[in-house]
Every structure is written in C-alpha cells, then in structure tokens.
Amino acid sequence: MPQKFTRQKPLGSYIADFYCSQRRLVIEIDGDSHFTDEAERYDERRSTMLRNLGLRVIRFNNLEVMKQFEGVCQRIGDALAEKI
C-alpha cells in the first residue's frame, strides 16, 4: 500500500521537510546552508529531538536527490519497509 507523506509537517518545535505518520518516518533534504559546523550541530540536535519523539530520521542532500534520485528512492523504500 502506498504511504502518504505530509510536506512541511510541524513536529515538536521543528518543521520536517517530509513526514510519513504511518511509518513514523521523517525525511530531511539538506541544501548548502546545512554544511557549516553550526548548521550541522543544529541538524544533529534536531534529529536527536525527533528520535526522542520516537521518529526515524533520514537525511539527503540536494545533490543526492538531483544526481542519485533512484538511490534516494530506494533508501526511502527500504526505510518504509523496516519494522517499527
């Protein structure tokens, strides 16, 4: 059965790029602004908070999405298939 994703979903004090409530899966797509030391620390705190809510988080960068789209889709499919 296809899984439904919500875009820009508020979760705690953050907004997830994509969220599948049925599988408790958050997908984050990181642009260039995420690759400073400060942004990476923020993203790690954010991922930790989301995991503390019982959510799974997978991250991709823009380049992965643009250049390796099929691989990104496969990783998402694998995450959706995992037992929770």
C-alpha positions in Angstrom: 0.0 0.0 0.0 1.4 3.5 -0.9 2.4 5.6 2.1 1.2 9.1 2.5 3.7 11.9 3.2 3.0 15.3 4.5 5.2 18.2 3.5 6.4 20.8 5.9 5.0 19.0 8.9 5.3 20.6 12.4 6.8 18.1 14.8 7.7 19.5 18.3 9.4 22.8 17.8 10.6 21.9 14.3 9.2 21.6 10.8 10.1 18.4 8.9 10.5 18.5 5.2 8.5 15.3 4.7 6.7 13.1 7.3 5.0 9.7 7.0 2.9 9.3 10.1 2.0 5.7 9.3 5.7 4.7 9.4 6.9 7.4 11.8 9.5 8.5 9.2 11.0 12.0 8.7 12.8 12.8 5.5 15.0 15.8 5.5 16.5 17.3 2.4 19.6 19.5 3.2 20.7 22.4 1.0 24.1 24.1 1.0 23.2 26.1 4.1 23.3 22.9 6.2 27.0 22.3 5.7 28.6 24.7 8.2 29.7 23.5 11.6 26.9 25.4 13.3 24.2 24.1 10.9 25.5 20.5 11.3 25.3 20.8 15.1 21.7 22.3 14.8 20.7 19.4 12.5 22.1 16.9 14.9 20.1 18.4 17.8 17.0 18.5 15.7 17.5 14.8 14.6 18.0 13.8 18.3 14.8 15.6 19.3 12.8 13.9 16.6 14.3 10.5 17.5 13.3 11.2 21.1 9.7 11.6 19.9 10.0 8.0 18.5 10.6 9.1 14.9 13.1 7.8 12.4 15.0 10.4 10.5 16.8 10.0 7.2 18.7 12.8 5.5 19.7 13.5 2.0 21.5 16.5 0.5 20.2 18.3 -2.6 23.0 16.8 -4.8 22.0 13.2 -3.8 18.4 14.0 -4.8 19.3 15.5 -8.1 22.1 13.1 -9.2 21.1 9.8 -7.4 17.3 10.1 -7.4 16.8 6.3 -7.8 19.1 5.6 -5.0 17.3 8.1 -2.8 14.0 6.5 -3.6 15.5 3.0 -2.8 16.7 4.2 0.6 13.2 5.7 1.3 11.6 2.5 0.2 13.9 0.5 2.5 13.1 2.7 5.4 9.4 2.4 4.8 9.7 -1.4 4.7 11.6 -1.6 8.0 9.6 -2.9 11.0 8.9 -0.2 13.5 
